[in-house]
Structure formats: C-alpha cells, structure tokens
Amino acid sequence: MSSPSSSSSNTVYFVSGGNRGIGLALVKNLSSIADSVVITTARAPATASDLQDWQKVHSNVHVLKYDAAVHSDATNLASQIEKLVGGIDVFVANSGISEEPMTVLDTPVESWARLYAINTLGPIVLFKALYPLLVKRDTRKVVFISSGLGSQKNMSDAFGTSSYGQSKSALNFTAKELSLELAKQNFIVVPVHPGLVNTDMGSGYVDNLGKNSGEFADVLRSNVMISTDQSAAGIANVITTLSTQDNGIFLSYDRSSLEW
C-alpha cells in the first residue's frame, strides 16, 4: 500500500542540502504549497535543528541523510526516496561549497579538486541516481543551483572566482548537455543563479572581496545582496513556472536569463 505522500495528486519536490541557507528557505517555501511533498537532505539530520523544527510542524517534509562528498550516498538515498514516495516531480541540486576567492596562480590544486568533486560531480552523481525516480512522473523538472560567477561572459577581475567559478561553469555545461540529451523525454533542465545571498557562503565571499576593496563590498551588501527568503521565493517561482521553452536556459532567481 502506498503512503499518502506518494499520491499522484501531490507534487513531490527533492531539494538537497535543506539544512541551512538557501536550501532551508526553499524547503520552507515549497512545503507551504498546497499538495506538496518535500524530500530534503542533510549530512547529519539529527543536528539540523532548524530543519527538524520545521519538519515537526510540517508532516509533508521528509529529511534524509546525504553527504554530497560521499558519492556512494546517492544510491542509498534514491532507494530510500523510492520507498517513501515512489517517484519525484522536481529535482533541485542545491548542495555546494565555496572557498576564499584567489587568483588562478594562488589557488592550490587541492581546491580545484575539492570544489569540482562537490559542486560539479556531486550534482551529476545525484541526478544520475535519482533520474529513474523522475521518469516515474510526468513533470520532470531539473534545477541545478549554480552561480552567476560560473558565467564566462560576466567574468571580471573585480570578482576572483578561481576554483568556485570553474566548478559552477562546469555544472552549467552539464545542465546544458542534459537539456539536449533529455528533451525528447520531456525533461526541463536549467541551471539557476540564486542571487548574491546573505548566507555564510555569500557573506564570506563579500567579506573577502572587502579585503581589497571595502567600498565595493559595501555596495554589494547595500544594493545587490538579498535574503535567503527572497532567493528561495524567486527560485520557487522559477520552478513552478518552468516550461519547455525554458529548457537549457541559464536563469536567475528573478527569472531573467543569463549569458553563459
């Protein structure tokens, strides 16, 4: 017998990394939509207190253990999700890490490897594991949380991105490739820039920029940086309004398109 949450009348969202920041805000936003079921992850669910508090009063939220740095976790996660809800409608790869921005010459080799493994390979491995669950539903929306820093078109010496920017650019490449490969299966695949968000990652990046240009960093904080709620609301709107015409487009949280 299937569980109530696996009913075809529900829209099942999967969001990785829902324990904090943009991921947590997105879980809260999506789980507030009528007839939604949200499956999310944390490396250590028992210590994800904010997420646990939200789950206690939202029975449509399920939290599972998953570590983006451990690629074998993806297979086990897929098995748990299948038992829980059968299939998923929307896949959101949100987990990611950043490091202090440095020049290419100053960035250690270990940094390139670490960020590529988590920010690029992690989402690829996760998508491949959950792909069979998306095929079980007709919606088939796939969102990779990327970054405007992954756009070569917008590259500037004012923003040191090195290993982080490259890892997101590679993720964008994969999203574009998947959008072409899976179009005949009615998938909609997009990378999404969440904005410059006031999270530990976003604030830390601006703080590091401020070491070289405090005035520039202040402008970013005052005029560009947005809250996690603003970012999540925008991403949720992108998700719910995605159509086949959007397939393969690099979108921002405000639904504008970005150049690659």
C-alpha positions in Angstrom: 0.0 0.0 0.0 1.4 3.4 -0.9 1.8 6.1 1.7 -0.4 9.2 1.5 2.6 11.3 0.4 3.1 9.2 -2.7 -0.4 10.1 -4.1 -0.3 11.2 -7.7 -2.2 14.3 -6.6 0.8 15.6 -4.7 3.8 17.3 -6.3 7.0 15.7 -4.9 10.0 18.1 -4.7 13.5 16.9 -3.9 15.9 19.5 -2.6 19.4 18.5 -1.5 21.1 20.4 1.3 18.0 21.7 3.1 19.6 22.1 6.5 20.5 25.8 6.1 20.8 28.8 3.9 19.0 28.8 0.6 18.2 25.1 0.9 16.3 25.6 4.2 14.5 28.6 2.9 13.5 26.7 -0.3 12.2 23.7 1.7 10.0 26.1 3.8 8.7 27.8 0.6 7.9 24.6 -1.3 6.4 22.8 1.6 4.0 25.6 2.1 2.5 25.0 -1.4 -0.8 23.1 -1.3 -0.5 19.3 -2.0 3.3 19.3 -1.9 5.7 16.8 -0.5 9.3 17.8 0.0 12.2 15.4 0.4 15.3 17.1 1.6 18.7 16.1 2.9 21.4 16.9 5.5 24.7 15.4 6.2 23.7 15.0 9.9 19.9 15.3 10.1 19.9 14.9 13.9 21.9 18.1 14.3 20.0 20.1 11.7 17.9 21.8 14.4 16.2 24.5 12.2 15.2 21.9 9.7 14.0 19.5 12.3 11.9 22.2 13.9 10.2 22.9 10.6 9.6 19.2 9.9 7.9 18.8 13.3 5.1 21.1 12.2 5.1 20.1 8.5 4.3 16.5 8.0 4.9 16.8 4.3 8.6 17.3 4.8 10.9 14.3 5.0 14.6 14.6 5.9 17.1 12.0 4.8 20.9 11.6 5.3 23.1 12.5 2.4 26.6 13.8 2.1 27.5 15.3 -1.3 31.1 14.5 -0.7 30.3 10.8 -0.5 29.1 9.8 -4.0 28.0 6.3 -2.8 25.4 8.0 -0.6 23.4 8.9 -3.7 22.4 5.3 -4.5 21.2 4.7 -0.9 19.3 8.0 -1.0 17.5 7.0 -4.2 16.4 3.7 -2.6 15.0 5.5 0.4 13.1 8.0 -1.7 11.6 5.3 -3.8 10.3 3.5 -0.8 9.0 6.8 0.7 7.2 8.4 -2.3 7.8 6.2 -5.4 8.9 9.0 -7.7 9.7 12.7 -7.8 8.4 15.6 -9.9 11.1 18.2 -9.3 14.8 17.7 -8.6 16.8 20.5 -7.1 20.5 20.1 -6.6 21.4 22.7 -4.0 24.4 21.4 -2.1 27.7 23.2 -2.7 30.7 24.7 -1.1 32.9 27.7 -1.7 36.4 28.8 -0.6 38.2 32.1 -0.3 38.5 33.7 -3.8 42.0 33.6 -5.1 43.8 34.0 -8.4 44.5 31.0 -10.6 48.2 31.2 -9.7 47.5 31.2 -5.9 44.7 28.6 -5.9 46.0 25.2 -4.6 45.5 22.1 -6.7 43.5 20.6 -3.8 41.0 23.4 -4.0 40.2 22.8 -7.7 39.7 19.1 -7.0 37.6 19.5 -3.8 35.2 22.1 -5.3 34.9 20.2 -8.6 34.1 17.0 -6.7 31.3 18.5 -4.6 29.9 21.3 -6.8 30.1 19.6 -10.2 30.4 15.8 -9.8 28.2 15.7 -6.7 25.1 17.0 -8.5 25.9 14.8 -11.6 26.1 11.7 -9.4 23.0 12.6 -7.5 21.0 13.3 -10.6 22.0 10.0 -12.2 20.9 8.2 -9.1 17.5 10.0 -8.9 16.9 10.0 -12.7 14.8 6.8 -12.6 12.5 8.4 -10.0 11.9 11.4 -12.2 11.0 9.2 -15.1 8.2 7.7 -13.0 6.5 11.1 -13.0 5.4 13.3 -15.9 6.7 16.7 -14.6 10.4 16.0 -14.9 11.8 19.4 -13.9 15.5 19.5 -13.0 17.2 22.6 -11.4 20.9 22.9 -10.6 21.6 25.7 -8.2 24.5 27.4 -9.9 26.0 30.9 -9.7 26.5 34.0 -11.8 30.2 33.5 -11.0 30.1 30.5 -13.3 29.3 32.7 -16.3 32.4 33.3 -18.5 30.5 36.2 -20.2 30.3 38.0 -16.9 33.9 37.3 -15.8 35.6 40.3 -14.3 38.9 40.9 -12.5 36.7 42.5 -9.7 35.5 39.0 -8.8 38.1 36.4 -8.0 36.3 33.1 -8.6 39.1 30.5 -9.5 38.0 27.0 -8.4 34.5 28.0 -7.4 33.7 29.8 -10.6 35.1 26.9 -12.7 33.1 24.3 -10.7 29.9 26.2 -11.4 30.7 26.8 -15.0 31.3 23.0 -15.4 27.9 22.4 -13.7 26.3 24.8 -16.2 27.9 22.9 -19.1 26.4 19.6 -17.8 23.0 21.2 -17.3 23.0 22.4 -20.9 24.2 19.0 -22.1 21.4 17.2 -20.1 18.8 19.6 -21.5 19.7 18.5 -25.0 20.0 14.8 -24.1 16.7 14.5 -22.3 14.5 16.9 -24.3 12.8 14.0 -26.1 11.9 12.5 -22.7 10.1 15.8 -21.8 12.6 16.9 -19.2 13.2 20.6 -18.5 16.7 21.1 -17.2 18.0 24.5 -16.1 20.9 26.0 -14.0 19.7 28.8 -11.8 21.6 31.6 -10.3 20.2 32.2 -6.7 21.5 35.8 -6.5 24.1 37.1 -4.1 22.5 35.8 -1.0 23.1 36.7 2.6 24.3 33.3 3.7 27.6 32.2 5.3 28.9 31.5 1.8 27.7 34.7 0.2 28.6 37.0 3.1 32.0 35.3 3.4 32.7 35.9 -0.3 31.8 39.6 0.0 33.9 39.9 3.2 36.9 38.5 1.2 36.3 41.0 -1.6 36.3 43.7 1.0 39.9 43.0 1.9 40.9 44.5 -1.4 38.0 47.0 -1.9 35.9 47.8 1.2 33.9 50.3 -0.8 33.0 47.8 -3.5 32.0 45.2 -0.9 29.7 47.8 0.8 28.0 48.5 -2.5 27.3 44.8 -2.9 25.9 44.5 0.6 23.6 47.5 0.2 22.5 47.2 -3.4 22.9 43.6 -4.6 22.8 41.1 -1.7 19.4 39.6 -1.0 18.0 37.5 1.9 17.6 33.7 1.7 13.8 34.2 1.7 14.0 36.4 -1.3 16.2 34.0 -3.2 14.1 31.0 -2.3 10.8 32.8 -3.3 12.4 33.6 -6.7 13.7 30.0 -7.2 10.3 28.6 -6.2 8.7 30.8 -8.8 11.1 29.7 -11.4 10.4 26.1 -10.6 6.6 26.4 -10.6 6.6 28.4 -13.9 9.1 26.4 -15.9 8.0 25.3 -19.3 9.6 23.5 -22.2 10.6 26.9 -23.7 13.0 27.3 -20.7 14.8 24.1 -21.3 18.6 24.7 -21.3 18.4 28.4 -20.4 20.6 29.8 -17.6 18.1 31.6 -15.4 18.4 33.9 -12.5 16.2 33.8 -9.4 14.3 36.8 -10.8 13.6 34.7 -13.9 15.8 36.8 -16.2 18.2 34.9 -18.4 21.9 35.0 -18.0 24.6 34.5 -20.6 26.9 31.6 -20.3 
